[in-house]
Amino acid sequence: MTAMPERTPKRYDVYLFDLDGTVYLGEEALPGAIEAIRALRDAGATVRFVSNNPTRTPEAYAAKLTRLGLPTRPDEIVTTIGTTVWWLRTYHPGATLFPIAEAPLCEALAAAGFVLSDDPAAIDVVIASYDRTFTYAKLQTAFDALWFHKRAILIQTNPDRYCPFPGGRGEPDAAAITAAIEACTGVTCQASMGKPAPWLLRAALAGLDVPPERCLMTGDRLATDIRMALDARIDAAVVFTGETRPEDVTDAYAGIYQLDGLGDLLGG
Ligand SMILES: [Mg+2]
């Protein structure tokens, strides 16, 4: 990646955006975000949204963005629901799954033909995710499948510690579920379906005939959004409306654009 000290990014053909902490916080659009994305679209750019959050379907995200003033189609959104289904179909076809997950991911896995089971003797893959219905019973099932029967593997939808909310608040995310399972079983999570792994990026760019240097990834988290882009040699912009503060941008992230809001993407 070449040095990009200038504050205003150049124009790209494809803009990839994280959602939570980048386009909105909770139910509130971040200042200038909707207007900036509309302007980029109006100028002819292609826009895709890539979210580690598996608690909503692309249809639900499209409806939310449309409600916030940004008309969006489900196929413009890629989440860890899609990458989890794709990864399991590719690497563990026919596996019996125990998703510690909310309904949208469970329904997508079932619709893809996977058997879902809470029988620890039958489970091949335990999936840790952002699950606000997490219980001790679910932890026990994962423990029995991984520690007692020793036949299952552990994967996670995403590595995020928490999901940012307005007012500096947040909600525990999939890292907490993963850590609980790893702590009691001694088993290590084998794969992550979310940023910074490349799966969301590949899914978002699939079908778009564009070279990497014409794409910009913008997000609020260095270790996920920005790391994924840099690993794929795609230009990156961190926006200080979520987790990251300017002082967090270390030399490991030298050359990325630094934005106070998505409005900084315009111009240039
Ligand atoms: Mg985010």
Residues whose N, C-alpha, C, O or C-beta is under 5 A from the ligand:
A	BS01	MG	D18 L19 D20 G21 T22 D220 G242
